[in-house]
Amino acid sequence: MYENKKTLKDVDIDNKKVIVRLDFNVPIKDGVIVDAKRINAAIPTIQYLLDHNASIILLSHLGRIKTYDDIVSQKKSLLPIAKKIQEIFKSYNIKFIESLDFDEIKRNVDNLKNKEILLLQNTRYYDVNDNNEIIKWESKNNDKLAKFWASLADVFVNDAFGTAHRSHASNAGIAKYINESCIGFLMEKELYFISKAIDNPRHPYIAILGGAKISDKLKVINNLINKCDKVIICGGMAYTFLAAQGYDIGTSICENEMLDTAKEILVRGKDKIILTCDCICNEEFIDTPGKQIDIENGLGNLQGLDIGSKTISLFNNALNNAKTVVWNGPCGVCEFKNYQNGTYSIANTLKNLTKNNCYTLIGGGDSASAIINLGFNENDFSFISTGGGASLALIEGSPLIGIEEIKTR
């Protein structure tokens, strides 16, 4: 899986100008970074470049920019990121430029010395112009913007795994127009650990797929049904499958337009698919204690918000002898304390499986956030991906279009 892409150690970056795409899309509240995990994940690549006397230009997006007010308000400025980088690399000179003007950026880059870091402003600020017109230069991979960024450096390093499934000016665009490019240490690590679970799994091989919608995970389900010994389906999308089987799912989330698709999947995966058999329900979508109901008894006026104890046992039995487990999507509404038990229980099972030499991959996004918020850490599993959409793309067998243009060995 992209084993032929050049990595940092394949490229001469000594005393070179290097432009690096990183994923600093971190939660910020009142100007303070709430979770710096993605910034910390970039440290090895940045330190390696510093150790090789490079002058470094950093790029990242932060959130989505939908109006010019998003820029004027500065709520999505990378200034807090610049302060955090300076805090991490105390003995180095970290610069930050607010300006989006090409000439001013070029002057700052020209004055950049070896072992200095220049962080440019949020790449998605180029998605809206000062006339409040949505132009999406970054998000639609505008040639002019991509060529400008590529002109700033000798080498491009893409270490933003979280955006590797998107073709943006700051990843695919720069790689297309610069003479030398490679992937960074985080990207290399993500590709290695995810491919270990997807391309060469040990059996029994089990997938756990949660989340709200079948439509979001359709390619994943279709890919994994062919590869896995069992596919456990939970979370909101389980209710569409249950409705397709004729069960009364009450007011639970359901994609009615996907019922025929769900029926087809159930036929194809009849010996492999394991569904929720009981759930914790509530009359409303609120965080108050619920009641446990067996699916076969019907939910009536209730909606399922988490898996019940029988389902937890059912899933645990299926996972008992697993040698590879891929998990993407929580089992219930994890933001509600009363509906966290299913996700916590499965995470705890995987933690114990990991200790017994099972390869456990947590596929980024909501499932990764959920288990960390529930008190688990990276050492409890074989690997927790930092990228939701990108890891999902790999799991479903789709290409990472953001790194397709990276040079090969």
DOKEBA-650238 format. One record per residue (C-alpha): x, y, z; residue in three letters. Coordinates in steps of 0.05 Angstrom, whole numbers, padded with zeros to 5 digits, always signed. Layout:
BEGIN
XYZALA;...
//
This chain:
BEGIN
+00000+00000+00000MET;+00039+00059-00027TYR;+00104+00024-00008GLU;+00137+00054-00069ASN;+00126+00127-00048LYS;+00188+00165-00029LYS;+00196+00176+00046THR;+00235+00230+00082LEU;+00297+00187+00085LYS;+00296+00177+00009ASP;+00304+00251-00004VAL;+00362+00300+00003ASP;+00335+00356+00048ILE;+00402+00381+00076ASP;+00403+00457+00074ASN;+00342+00458+00029LYS;+00277+00498+00032LYS;+00223+00447+00049VAL;+00148+00459+00048ILE;+00109+00411+00092VAL;+00034+00396+00092ARG;+00013+00377+00163LEU;-00054+00364+00196ASP;-00061+00417+00250PHE;-00137+00413+00248ASN;-00143+00411+00324VAL;-00200+00433+00370PRO;-00190+00505+00395ILE;-00234+00538+00448LYS;-00226+00612+00465ASP;-00158+00613+00432GLY;-00133+00553+00471VAL;-00117+00485+00439ILE;-00160+00432+00472VAL;-00125+00371+00443ASP;-00054+00376+00414ALA;-00049+00303+00392LYS;-00044+00320+00318ARG;+00009+00373+00331ILE;+00050+00325+00373ASN;+00044+00272+00318ALA;+00081+00320+00271ALA;+00141+00330+00317ILE;+00186+00273+00289PRO;+00181+00300+00218THR;+00194+00373+00238ILE;+00252+00353+00283GLN;+00284+00311+00227TYR;+00281+00371+00181LEU;+00312+00416+00234LEU;+00367+00366+00246ASP;+00383+00369+00172HIS;+00389+00445+00170ASN;+00327+00455+00128ALA;+00289+00520+00126SER;+00217+00498+00137ILE;+00150+00524+00111ILE;+00090+00493+00145LEU;+00019+00488+00117LEU;-00046+00465+00149SER;-00120+00477+00146HIS;-00164+00489+00207LEU;-00238+00476+00201GLY;-00280+00497+00141ARG;-00282+00568+00116ILE;-00351+00584+00089LYS;-00355+00660+00092THR;-00307+00719+00095TYR;-00330+00728+00167ASP;-00295+00663+00184ASP;-00231+00697+00165ILE;-00245+00765+00196VAL;-00265+00734+00263SER;-00197+00699+00267GLN;-00230+00640+00302LYS;-00197+00594+00251LYS;-00130+00628+00250SER;-00068+00584+00260LEU;-00038+00634+00310LEU;-00052+00587+00369PRO;-00017+00532+00330ILE;+00044+00577+00319ALA;+00048+00590+00394LYS;+00043+00515+00408LYS;+00099+00500+00358ILE;+00143+00553+00391GLN;+00128+00521+00458GLU;+00149+00453+00432ILE;+00211+00477+00394PHE;+00235+00527+00446LYS;+00306+00536+00420SER;+00285+00549+00347TYR;+00258+00611+00313ASN;+00184+00602+00295ILE;+00151+00654+00251LYS;+00078+00661+00232PHE;+00050+00703+00176ILE;-00023+00725+00174GLU;-00020+00752+00103SER;-00049+00714+00044LEU;-00012+00759-00005ASP;+00034+00719-00050PHE;+00088+00773-00053ASP;+00091+00782+00022GLU;+00094+00707+00034ILE;+00149+00701-00018LYS;+00190+00756+00017ARG;+00183+00720+00084ASN;+00204+00654+00053VAL;+00264+00686+00018ASP;+00287+00713+00086ASN;+00279+00646+00120LEU;+00344+00618+00148LYS;+00365+00546+00159ASN;+00333+00515+00220LYS;+00278+00568+00220GLU;+00204+00551+00214ILE;+00151+00593+00179LEU;+00078+00574+00190LEU;+00032+00602+00137LEU;-00041+00620+00151GLN;-00098+00570+00146ASN;-00097+00541+00075THR;-00172+00544+00071ARG;-00172+00620+00078TYR;-00162+00615+00002TYR;-00231+00584-00005ASP;-00266+00652+00003VAL;-00244+00719-00025ASN;-00252+00788+00005ASP;-00315+00798-00036ASN;-00345+00741+00005ASN;-00346+00697-00057GLU;-00335+00622-00048ILE;-00277+00606-00094ILE;-00248+00543-00061LYS;-00178+00552-00087TRP;-00151+00504-00035GLU;-00209+00454-00032SER;-00216+00449-00108LYS;-00141+00445-00121ASN;-00132+00511-00157ASN;-00071+00509-00203ASP;-00048+00580-00189LYS;-00048+00568-00114LEU;-00015+00500-00120ALA;+00040+00528-00166LYS;+00053+00586-00119PHE;+00063+00540-00058TRP;+00106+00493-00100ALA;+00150+00552-00121SER;+00169+00568-00049LEU;+00211+00506-00036ALA;+00258+00453-00064ASP;+00223+00394-00032VAL;+00150+00379-00012PHE;+00135+00334+00047VAL;+00063+00310+00056ASN;+00053+00288+00128ASP;-00021+00305+00133ALA;-00053+00236+00134PHE;-00120+00266+00157GLY;-00129+00299+00089THR;-00095+00246+00045ALA;-00163+00224+00017HIS;-00176+00294-00012ARG;-00145+00327-00073SER;-00128+00397-00048HIS;-00079+00450-00073ALA;-00037+00440-00010SER;-00027+00365-00021ASN;-00040+00338-00091ALA;-00029+00406-00123GLY;+00040+00420-00094ILE;+00063+00349-00107ALA;+00043+00357-00181LYS;+00084+00420-00191TYR;+00146+00411-00148ILE;+00208+00374-00171ASN;+00218+00332-00108GLU;+00167+00304-00060SER;+00158+00250-00007CYS;+00114+00229+00051ILE;+00131+00245+00123GLY;+00141+00199+00182PHE;+00068+00203+00206LEU;+00041+00187+00137MET;+00090+00130+00130GLU;+00070+00102+00198LYS;-00005+00107+00183GLU;+00002+00072+00116LEU;+00044+00016+00147TYR;-00002+00001+00206PHE;-00067+00006+00167ILE;-00041-00037+00110SER;-00020-00089+00162LYS;-00094-00098+00180ALA;-00123-00089+00110ILE;-00074-00123+00063ASP;-00045-00179+00104ASN;-00090-00195+00163PRO;-00084-00256+00207ARG;-00148-00296+00215HIS;-00198-00298+00247PRO;-00206-00228+00219TYR;-00264-00187+00246ILE;-00290-00118+00230ALA;-00332-00075+00277ILE;-00370-00021+00240LEU;-00411+00031+00276GLY;-00434+00102+00262GLY;-00500+00130+00239ALA;-00508+00115+00165LYS;-00499+00056+00118ILE;-00488+00106+00061SER;-00425+00131+00096ASP;-00397+00061+00103LYS;-00424+00025+00042LEU;-00357+00016+00007LYS;-00325-00006+00073VAL;-00379-00059+00084ILE;-00374-00085+00013ASN;-00298-00089+00017ASN;-00295-00122+00085LEU;-00349-00173+00073ILE;-00303-00204+00022ASN;-00242-00204+00068LYS;-00267-00214+00139CYS;-00291-00276+00175ASP;-00343-00235+00213LYS;-00370-00165+00205VAL;-00402-00136+00268ILE;-00451-00079+00253ILE;-00472-00032+00309CYS;-00487+00041+00321GLY;-00542+00078+00285GLY;-00534+00041+00219MET;-00551-00025+00252ALA;-00624-00002+00255TYR;-00629+00005+00180THR;-00606-00068+00174PHE;-00655-00089+00228LEU;-00712-00052+00193ALA;-00693-00087+00128ALA;-00704-00153+00165GLN;-00774-00130+00186GLY;-00761-00112+00258TYR;-00797-00055+00293ASP;-00741-00005+00307ILE;-00788+00048+00335GLY;-00762+00119+00324THR;-00689+00097+00316SER;-00648+00128+00261ILE;-00661+00094+00195CYS;-00642+00107+00122GLU;-00705+00085+00087ASN;-00674+00096+00019GLU;-00620+00044+00038MET;-00667-00012+00058LEU;-00661-00051-00007ASP;-00585-00042-00005THR;-00585-00068+00067ALA;-00625-00129+00045LYS;-00575-00144-00010GLU;-00516-00138+00038ILE;-00550-00184+00088LEU;-00559-00237+00033VAL;-00487-00232+00011ARG;-00460-00233+00081GLY;-00510-00279+00113LYS;-00457-00323+00146ASP;-00414-00265+00167LYS;-00456-00206+00191ILE;-00473-00199+00265ILE;-00524-00147+00284LEU;-00548-00114+00348THR;-00598-00159+00384CYS;-00618-00113+00442ASP;-00609-00039+00456CYS;-00614+00015+00508ILE;-00672+00059+00489CYS;-00702+00127+00505ASN;-00765+00163+00483GLU;-00723+00223+00462GLU;-00652+00237+00439PHE;-00630+00261+00508ILE;-00579+00239+00559ASP;-00624+00208+00612THR;-00624+00135+00634PRO;-00655+00088+00583GLY;-00687+00019+00584LYS;-00660-00045+00554GLN;-00704-00076+00500ILE;-00695-00138+00459ASP;-00700-00122+00384ILE;-00747-00181+00372GLU;-00797-00150+00421ASN;-00800-00085+00380GLY;-00782-00015+00403LEU;-00851+00017+00396GLY;-00844+00092+00410ASN;-00772+00086+00433LEU;-00706+00097+00397GLN;-00642+00056+00406GLY;-00582+00097+00431LEU;-00533+00042+00452ASP;-00524-00033+00449ILE;-00550-00075+00507GLY;-00517-00128+00550SER;-00539-00186+00505LYS;-00508-00152+00445THR;-00444-00139+00483ILE;-00440-00214+00500SER;-00457-00232+00428LEU;-00401-00187+00401PHE;-00351-00210+00453ASN;-00364-00283+00434ASN;-00351-00266+00361ALA;-00286-00230+00380LEU;-00262-00284+00427ASN;-00209-00317+00383ASN;-00196-00259+00335ALA;-00125-00247+00310LYS;-00141-00182+00271THR;-00195-00131+00288VAL;-00212-00067+00251VAL;-00259-00020+00286TRP;-00291+00042+00255ASN;-00349+00077+00287GLY;-00376+00076+00359PRO;-00430+00029+00384CYS;-00476+00083+00411GLY;-00485+00157+00425VAL;-00419+00165+00461CYS;-00428+00239+00475GLU;-00483+00218+00524PHE;-00457+00188+00589LYS;-00517+00142+00594ASN;-00502+00111+00526TYR;-00427+00100+00529GLN;-00427+00030+00559ASN;-00429-00008+00493GLY;-00370+00028+00463THR;-00331+00024+00529TYR;-00344-00052+00535SER;-00321-00066+00464ILE;-00260-00022+00473ALA;-00243-00060+00537ASN;-00250-00126+00500THR;-00203-00102+00446LEU;-00154-00078+00498LYS;-00152-00149+00527ASN;-00146-00180+00458LEU;-00087-00134+00443THR;-00051-00162+00504LYS;-00062-00232+00475ASN;-00028-00216+00409ASN;-00089-00195+00369CYS;-00075-00138+00320TYR;-00126-00083+00336THR;-00134-00023+00290LEU;-00178+00035+00311ILE;-00196+00069+00246GLY;-00194+00142+00267GLY;-00251+00192+00269GLY;-00308+00184+00319ASP;-00286+00116+00345SER;-00216+00141+00361ALA;-00242+00203+00396SER;-00293+00162+00434ALA;-00245+00111+00464ILE;-00195+00165+00484ILE;-00252+00204+00518ASN;-00272+00140+00554LEU;-00203+00135+00586GLY;-00165+00088+00540PHE;-00098+00107+00510ASN;-00056+00091+00449GLU;-00019+00035+00485ASN;-00083-00004+00496ASP;-00089-00021+00421PHE;-00042-00039+00365SER;-00054+00026+00328PHE;-00102+00085+00331ILE;-00105+00123+00266SER;-00103+00199+00267THR;-00146+00206+00204GLY;-00220+00188+00201GLY;-00235+00198+00127GLY;-00166+00176+00103ALA;-00166+00112+00144SER;-00237+00098+00121LEU;-00214+00106+00048ALA;-00159+00055+00058LEU;-00205+00007+00094ILE;-00256+00011+00037GLU;-00202+00001-00015GLY;-00204+00071-00045SER;-00141+00109-00067PRO;-00112+00166-00026LEU;-00116+00218-00080ILE;-00079+00269-00037GLY;-00014+00229-00043ILE;-00021+00199-00113GLU;+00025+00253-00142GLU;+00080+00240-00091ILE;+00144+00218-00125LYS;+00161+00143-00125THR;+00227+00111-00110ARG;
//
